[in-house]
Amino acid sequence: MRRKPLAGRRIVITRRAEQAGSLHRALKSRGAEVIVLPTIELAPPKSWRPVDAAIQRVREYDWIIFTSVNGVEAFAARLRKKGKTMSALKGALIAAIGPATARALRVRGLRVRVVPEEFRAEGLVQALQRVQWRGKRVLLARAAKARQVLPQELRRRGASVDVIAVYRTIVPTANRSRVARLFGARKPDAITFTSSSTVRNFCAMAGTKQAQRTLHGVTVATIGPVTSRTARALGLKVGVEAKSYTVPGLVKALANHFTK
């Protein structure tokens, strides 16, 4: 019987527990022992006022852009709270940063006009370059802390951009004590990071210097270059980076790494 590529490997997932399922199943199907250590919890924005104001004038926007599944879910939940549905967005053109975000929009009945080939802000900028932005009104719904690449570039091209925080990511305090136990005498073979927030929060849980020592000898695997850049800035050595910035791409990269 052919040996599975991740057989005998212990791999840590740092995604939110609610979103870890697809990565967990994919790693396990390739033989890995999977350890779930969420480094992210979601919290409401500090104020809903900017979101509610955007909802009130949602039909005035020419484009609405979502940069994560979490953003779609949080915005949809707030719309329901205000007695509306996602159908209120149908007057605008919709863009999503990647296939998972696009899928979350489509299951809610929306047509997604743009999904970039490269699933990050720079890819979305590239995919939207042919749009005439001057005079256009854009709503960007995302996390409270996020990169400024997209809104800055759209404004440079003449668009009026409203950036609203529909959720915040926070460190789950309950998991701090688990880090020392999981990375004790028998360290896992790899740890996966699927966003910059998962990296920053892991370092917040362990302490940055301790995180560097903790992950010595552990393969750090990231979903793409933005996450890798965050990891390196925090002193971590990246051993695996997905070529396709998706969960399947990350799993494939890990399998290739350990097969070699």
Backbone as a ProteinNet text record, in pm:
[ID]
protein_1_A
[PRIMARY]
MRRKPLAGRRIVITRRAEQAGSLHRALKSRGAEVIVLPTIELAPPKSWRPVDAAIQRVREYDWIIFTSVNGVEAFAARLRKKGKTMSALKGALIAAIGPATARALRVRGLRVRVVPEEFRAEGLVQALQRVQWRGKRVLLARAAKARQVLPQELRRRGASVDVIAVYRTIVPTANRSRVARLFGARKPDAITFTSSSTVRNFCAMAGTKQAQRTLHGVTVATIGPVTSRTARALGLKVGVEAKSYTVPGLVKALANHFTK
[TERTIARY]
85.1	0	88.7	54.5	135.1	126.1	240.9	246.7	194.6	111.9	58.3	168.9	166.3	279.1	304	200	217.7	205	216.9	205.9	309.3	264.1	353.1	389.6	343.3	375	270.3	316	226.3	224.3	106	94.3	-8.4	31.3	-53.9	-128.9	-258.3	-343.2	-371.3	-352.7	-376.4	-501.7	-578.7	-702.4	-806.4	-904.9	-1020.4	-1081.4	-1129.1	-1186.5	-1299.1	-1379.4	-1493.4	-1449.8	-1326	-1278.6	-1168.7	-1139.6	-1027.4	-1064.8	-1194.1	-1240.4	-1177	-1175.3	-1124.6	-975.9	-899.4	-755.7	-730.4	-806.1	-794.7	-818.8	-928.3	-962.4	-857.1	-809.1	-712	-579.8	-535.1	-410.2	-426.3	-537.9	-562.2	-572.5	-635.1	-650.4	-515.6	-415.3	-280	-191.2	-254.7	-184.4	-136.8	-156.8	-104.4	-185.2	-116.7	-184.7	-203.4	-326.8	-356.9	-388	-324.1	-345.7	-405.8	-521.6	-588.9	-555.6	-488.6	-451.6	-494.5	-621.4	-667.1	-593.4	-540.2	-475.5	-561.3	-681.5	-770.2	-910.2	-965.6	-1109.1	-1159.5	-1284.4	-1343	-1423	-1417	-1493.8	-1557.5	-1667.9	-1730.2	-1635.9	-1655.4	-1575.2	-1602.6	-1512.7	-1531.4	-1654.4	-1691.7	-1815.2	-1880.6	-2013.2	-2087.6	-2131.3	-2106.8	-2159	-2115.6	-1986.2	-1947.3	-2013.4	-2030.2	-2094.9	-2241.5	-2308.9	-2451.2	-2474.3	-2382.4	-2394.4	-2378.6	-2286.6	-2266.5	-2388.2	-2447.8	-2567.3	-2682	-2693.9	-2800.5	-2789	-2665.4	-2646.6	-2585.6	-2612	-2545.7	-2575.3	-2692.3	-2727.4	-2653	-2579	-2503	-2366.6	-2325.4	-2192	-2191.6	-2086.3	-2069	-2005.4	-1913.6	-1844.2	-1844.7	-1856.9	-1840.3	-1738.4	-1636.5	-1524.8	-1511.7	-1496.1	-1475.9	-1340.9	-1267.6	-1133.2	-1120.5	-1233	-1228.6	-1369.2	-1374.3	-1502.8	-1558.7	-1471.5	-1515.8	-1585.4	-1531.7	-1592.8	-1731.9	-1748	-1879.7	-1978.8	-1937.9	-2028.1	-2065.7	-1967.9	-1994.6	-2086.1	-2062.5	-2146.1	-2288.4	-2301	-2433.8	-2509.4	-2440	-2503.8	-2551.9	-2472.7	-2513.2	-2630	-2631.1	-2746.4	-2873.9	-2866.6	-2985	-3029.7	-2932.9	-2964.2	-3042.2	-3015.6	-3081.7	-3204.4	-3245.2	-3365.7	-3347.9	-3224.6	-3196.7	-3129.9	-3118.2	-3046.7	-2936.3	-2856.2	-2747.6	-2798.3	-2924.7	-2981.4	-2974.4	-2957	-2942.9	-2817.9	-2724.8	-2599.4	-2606.7	-2719.3	-2726.4	-2716	-2727.9	-2712.1	-2567.2	-2475.5	-2333.4	-2261.5	-2144.7	-2056.2	-1976	-1958.8	-1897	-1761.9	-1661.5	-1530.3	-1493	-1423.9	-1379.1	-1231.5	-1160.5	-1015.9	-974	-1063.6	-1027.6	-1150	-1130.2	-1243.3	-1331	-1272	-1353.2	-1445.5	-1392.4	-1473.2	-1582.3	-1546.3	-1645.5	-1756.1	-1719.2	-1818.5	-1913.9	-1861.5	-1945.3	-2046.1	-2008.6	-2099.3	-2202.8	-2158.1	-2249.6	-2358.2	-2324.1	-2427	-2530.8	-2497.2	-2592.8	-2663.6	-2650.2	-2725.9	-2664.2	-2536.8	-2472.9	-2385.3	-2382.4	-2293.6	-2160.3	-2053.4	-1919.7	-1856.2	-1826.4	-1774.2	-1623.9	-1550.7	-1404.7	-1349.3	-1268.1	-1186.7	-1047.6	-945.3	-812.5	-748.7	-650.4	-574.4	-480	-433	-345	-427	-443	-541.9	-486.6	-453.2	-410.5	-439.8	-415.6	-453.7	-391.1	-263.2	-196.2	-262	-306.1	-375	-507.7	-577.5	-706.4	-685.7	-582.7	-548.9	-524.4	-449.7	-419	-546.3	-634.3	-757.5	-852	-842.3	-933.2	-872.3	-757.1	-686	-757.5	-842	-909.2	-1035.5	-1075.6	-1194.7	-1161.4	-1253.8	-1239.8	-1288.2	-1194.8	-1229.4	-1266	-1228.7	-1252.9	-1402.4	-1435.6	-1574.1	-1654.2	-1596.3	-1668.4	-1666.4	-1776.2	-1784.7	-1766	-1675.1	-1637.4	-1654.2	-1711.7	-1721	-1630	-1537.8	-1445.7	-1473.7	-1528.6	-1564.2	-1458.3	-1396.7	-1283.5	-1258.2	-1144.4	-1106	-1058.2	-1057.5	-1016.9	-871.6	-783.4	-642.7	-613.5	-579.3	-553.4	-458.4	-399.6	-305.8	-378	-303.5	-363	-346	-288.1	-257.2	-379.2	-488.7	-606.4	-672.7	-711.2	-776	-686	-556.7	-465.5	-458.8	-452.6	-440.9	-569.7	-685.3	-812.5	-831.9	-790.3	-799.3	-704.8	-587.7	-492.3	-550.5	-636.7	-697.1	-825.3	-861.8	-973.4	-1101.5	-1101.6	-1222.1	-1238.4	-1362.5	-1393.4	-1418	-1332.8	-1335.8	-1373.8	-1479.6	-1517.5	-1470.4	-1379	-1327.7	-1399.1	-1467.5	-1538.8	-1488.1	-1464.7	-1424.2	-1550.1	-1570.9	-1689.8	-1659.1	-1529.6	-1490.9	-1347.5	-1310.8	-1173.1	-1124.1	-994.8	-936.9	-866.8	-890.5	-829.1	-761.4	-674	-601.7	-688.6	-711.3	-789	-705.7	-735.6	-654.2	-651.4	-755.4	-763.4	-653.3	-595.7	-496.6	-352.1	-328.6	-191.4	-113.2	-175.6	-105.1	-79.9	-157.2	-140.1	-12.9	34.5	152.1	271.6	297.1	412.3	399.6	277.8	258.1	276.6	221.6	228.7	369.8	448	582.7	686.2	656.5	745.9	855.1	872.5	981.6	965.8	844.5	820.1	746.3	822	763.3	688.4	584.9	519.9	619.1	587.3	672.9	652.6	530.5	501.6	389.8	386	276.2	231.1	100.8	46.9	-9.8	18.5	-36	-110.5	-238.6	-321.3	-352.4	-292.1	-306.3	-201.5	-177.8	-84.2	-132.7	-264.3	-319.3	-286.4	-288.5	-257	-112.7	-22.8	118.3	134.4	80.2	95.5	37.2	-78.4	-142.2	-67.5	-9.3	72.7	189.3	254.3	366.2	320.2	198.2	142.7	115.4	68.8	39.6	166.6	270.6	393.7	494.8	481	586.3	678.1	713.2	784.7	916.2	998.4	1127.6	1106.2	1008	980	924.9	845.2	790.9	903.4	1005.9	1120.8	1189.7	1206.3	1269.7	1178.2	1048.8	950.2	945.8	954.9	941.3	1074.1	1180	1308.6	1297.6	1327	1315.7	1177.8	1081.7	945.6	930	876.7	855.7	740.5	770.2	667.2	613.3	484.3	420.2	316.7	325.5	233.5	152.5	40.4	-51	-9.1	91.6	133.9	235.3	281.9	391.4	359.9	236.9	202.7	219.2	167.7	181.4	327.7	401.3	545.3	619.3	584.5	651.4	628.4	507.2	476.1	556.4	562.2	636.7	784.2	843.9	986.8	1012.3	917.9	932.6	933.4	870.1	865.5	976	1069.6	1185.4	1167.9	1062.2	1039	1098.2	1145.7	1199.6	1090.1	1056.9	951.6	1012.5	959.8	1010.9	927.8	798.2	705.9	612.4	596.9	501.7	418.2	287.2	198.2	215.5	217.2	224	87.1	-16.9	-154.7	-202.7	-247.8	-271.9	-407.8	-421.9	-545.5	-510.7	-612.1	-590.5	-538.4	-599.4	-542.2	-397.3	-365.3	-228.8	-131.9	-175.9	-93.6	-69.8	-175.1	-163.7	-69.3	-83.7	3.3	149.8	174.6	311.4	371.7	292.9	339.7	369.8	280	299.4	426.8	447.7	569	694.1	686.9	801.8	842.3	746.2	779	805.2	752.2	785	932	978.3	1119.4	1211
-120.3	0	125.3	220.9	341.9	426.2	469.7	549.8	691.7	742.7	877.3	979.7	1092.5	1187.4	1251.9	1261.4	1324	1222.7	1096.1	990.9	1011.6	1008.7	1022.7	1165.5	1260.7	1401.5	1463.9	1538.1	1611.4	1757.1	1804.9	1938.5	2021.3	2142.4	2233.5	2327.5	2342.4	2438.2	2555.6	2677.4	2795.4	2873.1	2818.2	2886.6	2887.4	2973.9	2968.5	2829.4	2781.5	2647.1	2629.9	2734.7	2727.9	2716.8	2753.9	2752	2649.1	2569.5	2475.2	2347	2323.4	2194.7	2148.8	2235	2192.6	2161.1	2242.2	2217.4	2091.4	2075.1	1955.5	1829.1	1828.3	1708.7	1679.1	1784.2	1764.6	1709.9	1760.7	1711.4	1568.1	1543.6	1409.4	1305.6	1342.7	1248.5	1210.9	1294.1	1265.3	1203.2	1162.8	1086.1	1161.2	1291.9	1371.4	1352.8	1369.1	1385.8	1535.9	1580.4	1723.2	1774.4	1883.8	1948.5	2086.6	2112.7	2241.3	2335.6	2445.4	2548	2684.2	2719.3	2847.7	2965.6	3052.1	3173.4	3296.6	3273.3	3384.8	3361.4	3466.4	3473.7	3601.5	3601.5	3720.8	3797.7	3927.7	4015.8	4124.4	4182.5	4292	4411.6	4498.8	4621.8	4705.1	4794	4876	4964.9	4998.6	5074.2	5024.9	5010.5	4970.9	5092	5212.3	5331.6	5342.9	5325.8	5335	5227.3	5107.6	4998.6	5031.3	5075.6	5108.6	5224.2	5320.2	5432.9	5384	5291.2	5235.4	5155.2	5081.5	5003.4	5095.4	5209.3	5303.2	5355.8	5370.9	5425.2	5321.7	5194.4	5088.3	5094.8	5145.2	5152.9	5264.6	5346.7	5454.2	5407.5	5286.7	5239.1	5175.8	5203.5	5141.7	5003.2	4991.5	4865.5	4834.8	4705.6	4660.2	4546.5	4557.6	4463.3	4394	4262.7	4182.4	4112.7	4113.2	4055.2	3930.3	3877.6	3752.2	3696.4	3566.7	3503.3	3564.3	3591.2	3651.6	3784.8	3862.1	3990.7	3975.3	3876.4	3848.8	3809.7	3718.7	3669.1	3779.1	3859.7	3966.9	4073.7	4108.3	4209.7	4158	4032	3972.4	3970.2	3938.5	3934.3	4073.1	4175.1	4311.3	4358.4	4319.5	4351.3	4292.1	4164.8	4100.2	4175.8	4219.2	4295.6	4422.6	4476.6	4598.8	4570.5	4444.8	4408.2	4399.8	4382.1	4373	4239.5	4210.2	4090.2	4131.7	4035.3	4064.9	4107.8	4087	4132.2	4284.4	4353.8	4499.8	4542	4448.7	4480	4460.9	4413.4	4375.1	4491.4	4613.1	4727.2	4761.3	4699.7	4729	4614.1	4642	4537.9	4483.4	4352.4	4287.4	4228	4249	4187.3	4111.9	3999.8	3917.4	3887.1	3876.3	3858.3	3717.7	3620.2	3483.3	3394.7	3267.7	3178.2	3147.3	3135.8	3107.2	3225.8	3345.7	3466	3477.6	3449.7	3453.6	3351.9	3233.6	3129.3	3172.6	3237.7	3285.9	3389.7	3467	3566.1	3500.5	3404.2	3338.9	3259.7	3195.1	3118	3210.6	3338.1	3436.9	3509.9	3456.6	3506.5	3621.1	3649.7	3761.9	3715	3794.8	3767.9	3837.1	3761.6	3817.6	3846.4	3971.9	4012.1	3990.8	4006.2	3998.2	3912.2	3811.6	3733.5	3726.1	3776.4	3780.4	3642.4	3632.3	3508.1	3491	3602.3	3601.2	3650.2	3564.4	3589.7	3675	3797.7	3896.1	4034.8	4138.6	4275.1	4316.1	4282.8	4320	4253	4129.2	4059.2	4124.1	4170.2	4235.9	4370.9	4442.1	4567.8	4541.6	4436.6	4400.5	4364.7	4285	4241.5	4357.6	4463	4577.4	4693.4	4671.8	4782.9	4842.7	4764.1	4816	4897.3	4895.5	4971.2	5120.2	5200.8	5346	5390.7	5420.6	5444.3	5589.3	5680.5	5821	5846.4	5900.4	5931.5	5815.1	5695.8	5577.7	5574.7	5526.1	5509.3	5362.5	5335.8	5198.6	5175.2	5059.6	5016.9	4896.4	4905.4	4796.9	4747.4	4626.3	4568.1	4466.2	4486.4	4400.9	4402.9	4345.7	4343.7	4481.5	4502.8	4632.8	4664.5	4562.5	4582.3	4511.3	4588	4529.4	4619.6	4564	4639.5	4748.5	4854.2	4970	4969.2	4862	4855.7	4885.9	4815.9	4826.9	4964.1	5015	5146.7	5258.8	5251.4	5355.6	5357.7	5239.2	5232.4	5278.5	5240.3	5281.4	5432.4	5488	5633.9	5705	5647.7	5706.4	5712.4	5615.9	5610.1	5693.2	5760.8	5852.9	5808.6	5692.2	5643	5704.7	5713.2	5750.2	5620.2	5589.7	5459.7	5472.9	5404.7	5394.9	5259.6	5262.1	5139.4	5120.3	5006.7	4980.4	4850.9	4857.4	4738.1	4665.5	4544.7	4468.4	4363.6	4347.4	4258.6	4289.3	4239.6	4246.8	4105.3	4083.8	3956.5	3978.9	3888.5	3898.9	3767.4	3772.9	3654.3	3576.4	3446.7	3365.6	3332	3394.4	3379.8	3236.5	3160.2	3023.4	2933.6	2968.6	2881.5	2916.9	3022	3062.7	2950.6	2886	2782.1	2656.4	2637.4	2518.4	2523.6	2643.6	2656.7	2585	2611.5	2549.7	2398.7	2349	2203.8	2139.1	2201.5	2142.3	2142.4	2244.3	2255.7	2221.4	2117.2	2072.2	1980.9	1867.7	1775.6	1719.9	1682.6	1629.7	1735.6	1810.8	1919.2	1864.9	1936.8	1901.1	1915.8	1854.8	1865.6	1998.4	2050.8	2173.6	2251	2380.4	2466.5	2546.5	2558.1	2628.7	2764.9	2863.2	2997.7	3038	3071.8	3103.1	3251.9	3333.5	3479.3	3544	3671.8	3744.6	3748.1	3755.5	3759.9	3633.9	3518.5	3395	3396.1	3453.1	3462.4	3559.2	3679.7	3780.3	3731.3	3666.5	3620.6	3505.1	3416.7	3309.8	3370.9	3470.9	3536.5	3612.7	3665.7	3732.8	3632.3	3513.6	3409.5	3356.9	3337.6	3277.4	3381.6	3504.9	3603.5	3589.8	3700.9	3692.9	3616.6	3648.9	3579.5	3432.2	3404.5	3265.1	3190.4	3258.9	3196.1	3154.8	3239.1	3205.7	3079.2	3070.1	2951	2829.9	2852.9	2745	2678.2	2758.2	2705.8	2666.1	2671.6	2623.4	2472.9	2432.2	2291.7	2249.9	2341.9	2316.1	2383.5	2313.8	2373.3	2472.3	2597.7	2702.5	2706.2	2680.5	2675.5	2786.3	2868	2980.2	2966.7	3037.1	3029.2	3118.8	3205.5	3293.4	3396.1	3481.1	3574.2	3681.1	3725.7	3827.6	3770.1	3649.2	3581.6	3550.4	3509.1	3482.3	3607.3	3720.5	3846.2	3882.1	3861.1	3887.3	3794.8	3666.9	3569.8	3607.7	3642.8	3678.3	3805.8	3901.3	4025.9	4000.1	3889.6	3852.3	3753.2	3733.9	3652.4	3503.6	3463.3	3321.6	3282.1	3160.7	3108.8	3032.5	3076.5	3012.7	2898.7	2777.8	2661.6	2620.7	2656.7	2618.4	2736.2	2769.3	2872.9	2820.7	2830.2	2782	2865.3	2797.9	2869	2922.9	2844.2	2890.5	2928	3053	3105.5	3059.2	2928	2864.4	2750.1	2696.6	2580.5	2461	2426.2	2316.3	2342.2	2467.3	2501.9	2482.5	2515.6	2498.9	2350.7	2271.3	2126.5	2063.1	2101.8	2048	2082.9	2207.3	2250.6	2171.2	2145.9	2066.6	1922.8	1865.4	1728.3	1716.2	1813.5	1812.5	1825.9	1913	1938.7	1811.8	1744.7	1626.8	1502	1501	1389.4	1397.6	1519.8	1537.7	1508.5
0	0	0	-82.1	-94.1	32.7	81.4	202.5	173.7	262.7	245.4	270	196.9	201	337	421.5	552.9	666.5	634.5	735.5	845.7	970.5	1084.7	1119.7	1041.8	1068	1159.3	1258.2	1349.1	1303.6	1266.4	1207.5	1284.6	1321	1398.1	1304	1328.1	1255.9	1349.2	1299.5	1383.3	1342.5	1249.9	1206.8	1320.1	1303.2	1393.9	1389.8	1504	1510.9	1410.4	1391.3	1299.9	1153.7	1124	985.2	961.4	1061	1049.6	976.9	954.7	904.5	774.8	673.5	542.1	547.8	619.7	633.3	716	821.1	906.8	825.4	748.9	670.5	564.3	497.3	390.3	443.2	556.7	616	666.7	731.8	786	674.8	562.8	451.8	390.8	416.1	366.2	473.6	583	684.2	805.9	812.3	923.1	1050.5	1162.6	1291.2	1308.6	1318.4	1316.1	1456.5	1492	1621.9	1596.2	1652.2	1631.3	1747	1713.6	1812.4	1757.8	1772.4	1716.5	1779.9	1697	1747.5	1721.1	1671.7	1636.5	1692.2	1746.7	1773.7	1709	1668.6	1608.8	1712.6	1702.3	1790.2	1704.8	1752.3	1676.7	1668.3	1571.5	1567.5	1692.2	1723	1843.4	1831.8	1709.5	1685.5	1557.4	1561.2	1441.4	1359.3	1408.6	1340.9	1194.8	1162.8	1020.6	934.2	990.3	916.2	892.2	995.8	984.2	887.5	888.8	795.4	651.5	630.3	496.4	452.1	544.9	512.9	469.9	537.3	504.3	361.7	313.3	177.4	83.9	110.3	35.1	-115.4	-152.5	-294.3	-367.9	-294.5	-358.2	-408.7	-368.8	-405.7	-544.4	-619.2	-751.1	-737.4	-641.7	-616.3	-466.9	-433.7	-295.6	-298.2	-213.6	-215.4	-80.4	-86.9	34.8	26.5	136.6	137.1	224.7	273.1	349.3	365.6	393.1	425.7	553.8	650.1	776.3	752.4	658.7	627.1	567.9	480.7	421.8	531.1	616.9	721.2	820.2	858.1	954.4	894.5	768.4	703.4	684.7	645.9	628.7	760.3	868.6	1000.9	1042.7	1013.1	1050.3	964.7	839.1	753.9	812.5	855.5	916	1039.7	1117.8	1239.8	1205.8	1087.9	1043.8	956.6	952.4	879.1	729.1	684.5	541.3	510.2	381.9	336.9	241.3	200.1	107.6	-30.3	-56.4	-184.1	-196.3	-82.8	-85.6	-160.7	-181.4	-249.1	-400.5	-450.5	-590.9	-689.3	-640.2	-728.6	-757.8	-682.9	-698.9	-768	-820.5	-872	-753.8	-751	-635.5	-674.7	-588.7	-606.8	-479.8	-497.5	-384.4	-401	-290	-297	-337.9	-323.2	-358.1	-371.3	-408.1	-436.1	-315.4	-197.8	-78.8	-46.8	-57.5	-35	-140.7	-264.6	-373.2	-348.8	-303.2	-275.7	-165.4	-62.5	48	-0.5	-100.8	-158.9	-249.5	-329.2	-423.8	-352.5	-243.1	-171	-108.9	-101.8	-51.6	-166	-287	-401.5	-477.6	-452.9	-520.9	-636.4	-740.3	-853.1	-828.3	-833.9	-811.9	-947.1	-972.5	-1102.7	-1116.2	-1005.5	-1013	-900.1	-938.9	-845.3	-907.3	-841.3	-903.7	-914.5	-999.6	-1011.8	-893.3	-840.2	-723.1	-604.8	-502.2	-397.9	-283.9	-316.7	-216.5	-271.7	-191.3	-230.4	-362.9	-381.5	-505.8	-626.2	-607.7	-716.2	-750.1	-647.9	-670.2	-739.8	-699.9	-768.2	-916.9	-944.9	-1083.6	-1160.5	-1096.2	-1162.3	-1190.3	-1111.6	-1125.1	-1205.1	-1265.7	-1327.9	-1448.5	-1515.1	-1634.6	-1602.5	-1476.6	-1437	-1435.2	-1485.4	-1477.5	-1339.2	-1249	-1109.6	-1078.6	-1163.9	-1130.4	-1110.2	-991.7	-959.4	-903.9	-900.6	-851	-698	-639.8	-493.9	-461	-367.6	-334.5	-184.6	-151.3	-11.8	5.9	101	130.8	272.3	281	411.2	449.7	566.9	602.8	753.4	794.4	935	979.3	1110.8	1165	1132	1140.9	1108.3	976.7	876.9	745.4	668.3	564.5	482.4	403.2	370.2	303.5	151.6	98.7	-44.6	-130.8	-105.9	-191.8	-184.9	-66.2	-64.6	-116.4	-86.9	-134.9	-287	-346.9	-491.9	-560.2	-505.6	-565.4	-554.3	-440.7	-425	-521.2	-541.4	-635.2	-775.5	-806.5	-939.6	-949.1	-838.9	-845.1	-778.8	-715.2	-649.6	-511	-467.1	-329.2	-253.3	-156.3	-89.6	57.4	96.3	237.2	289.9	385.7	446.7	579.8	593.8	718.5	781.7	911.7	986.9	1032.3	979.9	1018.1	1125.1	1156.3	1266.4	1307.9	1426.8	1474.9	1503.6	1489.9	1532.4	1666.1	1760.5	1893.1	1928.7	2026.9	2072	2169.4	2145.4	2239.9	2363.9	2473.4	2594.4	2646.7	2619.1	2671.1	2616.2	2500.7	2438.4	2471.7	2547.6	2578.4	2646	2743.5	2819.1	2735.7	2628.4	2544.4	2461.4	2430.4	2345.2	2406.5	2535.2	2602.1	2604.2	2624.2	2630.2	2493	2388.7	2254.8	2198	2234.9	2180.7	2287.4	2361.8	2467.4	2414.9	2482.2	2447	2305.3	2270.2	2136.6	2054.1	1978.3	1900.5	1779.5	1734.2	1607.3	1492.2	1379.1	1261.5	1188.5	1195.2	1119.6	1186.2	1156.2	1199.2	1078.2	1059.1	943.4	984.3	901.7	921	793.8	808.1	692	677.9	761.2	750.3	838.4	814.5	899.9	1044.1	1062.1	1198.2	1277.2	1210.7	1282.8	1330.5	1250.8	1290.8	1408	1390.8	1496.7	1628.4	1621.5	1744.1	1809	1727.6	1785.4	1862.5	1803.6	1871.1	1995.4	1991.1	2109	2220.2	2182	2281.4	2347	2266.5	2318.2	2365.8	2313.9	2329.6	2209.1	2144.9	2016.9	2027.9	2126.7	2142.5	2173.3	2258.5	2292.5	2170.5	2088.1	1967.4	1873.8	1862.4	1778.1	1828.8	1962	2019.6	2008.3	2032.3	2028.7	1891.6	1785.8	1648.9	1586.5	1663.9	1612.3	1585.6	1464.4	1428.3	1381	1383.6	1334.7	1198.8	1100.7	968.3	974.1	946.4	940.6	798	783.1	651.3	640.9	536.6	519.7	391.8	388.6	275.2	159.4	181.9	73.1	118.5	26.4	55.3	158.9	166.6	267	407	427.5	557	585.3	482	498.9	542.8	482.6	516.3	662.9	710.5	851.6	941.8	904.8	984.8	994.4	881	881	960.8	952.9	1028.1	1178	1217.9	1359.5	1395.8	1304.5	1333.9	1312.6	1240.7	1215.2	1080.4	1071.7	946.8	873.4	753.6	674.4	593.2	613.5	542.4	422.7	425.9	318.6	289.8	161.5	121.5	6	18.5	-87.5	-214	-328.4	-456.5	-495.5	-465.5	-480.4	-341.3	-323.2	-189.1	-134.8	-125.5	-79.8	13.4	81.8	167.8	87.9	-28.4	-106.9	-147.4	-179.5	-216.4	-100.9	19	138.5	167.5	157	181.9	79.9	-45	-150.9	-124.3	-83	-55.2	60.4	163.7	277.6	236.4	158.2	113.1	29.3	-59	-141.7	-55.7	42.3	130.9	205.7	265.5	346.6	262	141.6	50.3	10.4	-13.1	-49.6	67.7
[MASK]
++++++++++++++++++++++++++++++++++++++++++++++++++++++++++++++++++++++++++++++++++++++++++++++++++++++++++++++++++++++++++++++++++++++++++++++++++++++++++++++++++++++++++++++++++++++++++++++++++++++++++++++++++++++++++++++++++++++++++++++++++++++++++++++++++++

